[in-house]
Amino acid sequence: MENQQELNRDLAGKIALVTGGTKGIGKAIADRLALAGARVIVTARNHPGEIEMQHHFIAADTSDAKSVAGVVKEINEQFGGVDILVNNMGANTFPGGGFSTLTDEHWDQALQVNLLSSVRMDRALLPKMLQQKSGVIIHISSTSGMLPIWESTMAYSSAKAALNAYSKALSTEVAPQGVRVVTVSPGLNKTQAMAIFLEDLAKNAGITVEEMTQNLMARLGGVPMGRMAEPEETAELVYFLVSPKASFITGANYVIDGGNFPIV
């Protein structure tokens, strides 16, 4: 399979930006797009340090408007814009326990990180896509946006639900001008962020991480495939959606969750 991937360079000549692209799903996406021939730019708050970066790195907090402006300035000056934008930035770092534990500050942070960071990046980089009448934007959402868990993901789920609605609206606006906008909603992925999330939940509940993992899967209605996704599996879907093979796909929300989502 790896040899086949190396032969398939259908993103050669394309410039791609992946926000939150130094670890987890973001890193897997960045690596997969590079394997297909794209020149990849990644952003994150901090440089990954000891990890050797094969992609162009820009330090940025995309939940901050000034930081986004700096990213766009560097991209336009060095690359002239992007052909592919993967808005992967997102986080569920807010207190569990329901509505009474969430302050205005928590809600504002949830919206800044999980919704407005994407809105800002799109608004800044879309004009050149529209000018060239081509481009693809991927919004990495979450099944939490459709399956909220009040005790642990209320603010996060609400922000991701807003992202889903925004993504659909944007896709309808820009499709006639040659730009595709697609949402990807992963379920549970085996990432460092997920490991920390489960550890915190387990600690608060006084149970093991393994027990909490099973409890979370059960709380979501069960995962028929019986495991979390590897980030590379999610990245493979994103690669397909930005490739020429998906040229007639826009406005859709692709769930990749091992069969967990409970509706047809």
Beta strands, then each sheet from edge to edge (+ up, - down):
strand 1: 15-19
strand 2: 39-44
strand 3: 56-59
strand 4: 84-87
strand 5: 135-140
strand 6: 179-186
strand 7: 253-256
sheet 1: 3+ 2+ 1+ 4+ 5+ 6+ 7+
end
